[in-house]
Amino acid sequence: SAGGITATAQSFLITSATSQKPTLELKNTTASDSNDGPIMSFTKEPSDNAGEADDNVLGGIKFNGLDGGNNSTTYGQFTVHSSDKSSGDEAGEFRFKVMAGGTAGSAALAEILTIGGEDTNASTPCEVIVNEASIDCDFRVESGDETHMLFVDAANNRVSIGDSVDAPAATLEITNHASAGATGVPLLQLNSNDVDKVAIDINAANTTANVIDIVAD
């Protein structure tokens, strides 16, 4: 098949005209199951020994292709950053981005998953953040029988738990099923083991509607 290797001081390119090629494989054949496999290392080491600045990109991987107009497009990427360079308090951050949010030509790389990011000097905690870009990207967790066991509706700023598969009808909606999936147990159970604290505390001083509305029909 057509292809080849191009190497310069700045880049290393492997090309192939065969589907699912070229393939890059790192193989370790050391005897014994107790030995570790190969490791790919990305290193950023300033030649002047100046150290890293906070939030520097230490390395990453991009996934590129052509769009409908034959324009080169990055459809997804992940990078690792030095979120805190303080000696003894070093911290890192993974940032996962995908091309999304496209309406009338507005698609862009959006940070969908962020892991880490601690910075002691800036009082920034270590976090796992979903949808840091705040785009219309829902979060959905499936269970054995329910497709929306936990569902965050990004556009409507609402959350649902259980059997419901449509837009949540409240800030938090909990729905069970009559006979399958999320069924056979109470819809909501609150167990308080703190003997000297209120079990349920409802603050509704700012509402003119009913504080609790119970309907059985």
Disulfide bonds with the S-S distance in Angstrom:
none
